[in-house]
């Protein structure tokens, strides 16, 4: 497969100019305090990132090894009045130099409106209520089904309306949105009319001492989804509960999800569950912890009938199992042991090792972003891949951080068509806000 490269020698220059503009504008945010009942604030963020893959998708997809350099800059302005009315706008530019595993539209854009909404907030009967109308981000809870998608340059945004009400330890979020369809040109991102996303998320802190509960419902309609049994329109409803907090010295996070709806006029009946528990290794000043986590998501029982039991994470983070965004969360069981090491207050390491299994041989193994990597009944056994990785975060100063990760993955018997069953991935990024 030939490599498609997009050479943009002026891309980094444009990103640098936007970064300078961000810095200059943000320096005025303090000086432009309240004036005639309104105030304006500026903020910006930039990121430089290097990605490198060796043997992406274990040789089973038409991709080649690659390394790329990515850059992203954003500038945001918020205008607020004392009446509770505000306007928020965020512009962004992001680009990529070098090759990619595919033509990655999520990493390339000449410039667009990332967020732009009208907001209004007020106190009502003991609740603080605020609403947004326009383009906005909308991550929810643990982001298992609706993540911010921070790994690519382009964060996930939606067009529509959302309302948040807060009182004490309770927070209720309601929304009706459509995702933004990304295009690489200048100000050409549009609302994706083929998809709709709606729902509600209720979070309650301290239902018991240091124990919190989230309850949520998400609905999604997509004019065309593709699973192992074919393609068709899909309306999927997800009902979930998350219980999390600290029991003694152990942090615990448990989440269960049930999904139902219609796929091409046939029934959807899927489910998922996840857990994460970690406990301190020492009682010293540093927070060193040892943990175990896992996910199980259902797979289809029979690809030849019309009903669908395959779980969908709807709008997941791509790096679901590791920073090497390879296997998608569908028809899978995974288990990871991990350690969190904090050698200083500004440096954190995570070291993990685990395995991913195929839950049902009658369903496919899916790769990111929900494309078939291994068809049903192909391969042998249930072991998809073994994964080991190390991730480091170094907070250099206020708003400045360096992150890096290395991932090694070995293909299991299900991926036996791979000519080289070893995957290597590494990244390095520098981020700063102002």
C-alpha angles and dihedrals in degrees: 000000000000119000116244109213126184111203112203107170090173093048097087090044091055090048090050091051090051090048090053090048089051092052095047094045094047090053088065095051094090094044093051095065125153113329124174092344099312138083137198129209132185129205135173143184136194135187136190116196139177120203126188129181129186113194099352114208090009092279093296096111131054095262133118135213111276147169124203140182116220132189133186135181130178134185123196133186127193123195115192134182128202089243091070097257117127141169123212127190131176126186124192144185125192135171145170131218119198132021132323139202084253137344093299110205089178090070102043131065132139090216137304148164106282095178133003123160146146114234135191130184138179144154115267124179094327094318128107104223125189133171135196129202120189138025113352147148116253115185114164132206114310088354092234092138102019113032131175092238096223099164096075119056093250114071117211115263136173139203118228143058134312135178128198125193122187132185126163107315095343126096125180122190123188124181145169112193148152121215121247116250108223124225127178098231132089114289094339102123110125139190111271101234091184092071135052128187126190139155150104137266124200120191123186122187124210101008079162127004107306091345120117133189131206124190123185148169124201126184124192132181120192124180091215132019127166125218132161092274094053144277131300148130114295136200110185128182120198124195117186146170129200125193116188143154142094125309107191103314095333123100111217130189122178125174133178128187134189122193131195138161140094134312114186089336092309128109126271115210111168139144144186140189136188138184136186127182130170134171133193119267095203138020094227130111094274119080103232111165139179120210150171126211138172146171132207122189126178128253134205117276098206124013090193096065125067101243119095128215098169114124119231124201087204100208103006132169107262093227091065098145100017141341088275096083099212116120118051122219101258131107090000146123121197137177127189134183113203145173130211114208124188109188090172137004090262100044129067130179128193119195119184143167130184150134137249121213131191108244098205129020088208091069132060131256105242128211128205121311093027099280124139113264097168120015123228117289092012123124126021133278123347108282109112103173146330116231134197125173146162124209127188133192122192117186103205097181141331105317094359123102142160121213130186138172140182122197130190119188130179121202118241131216093280089064094050092134089072114110091205113025097195126096125191125189134174136174138182126188140176118203133181137173130201 
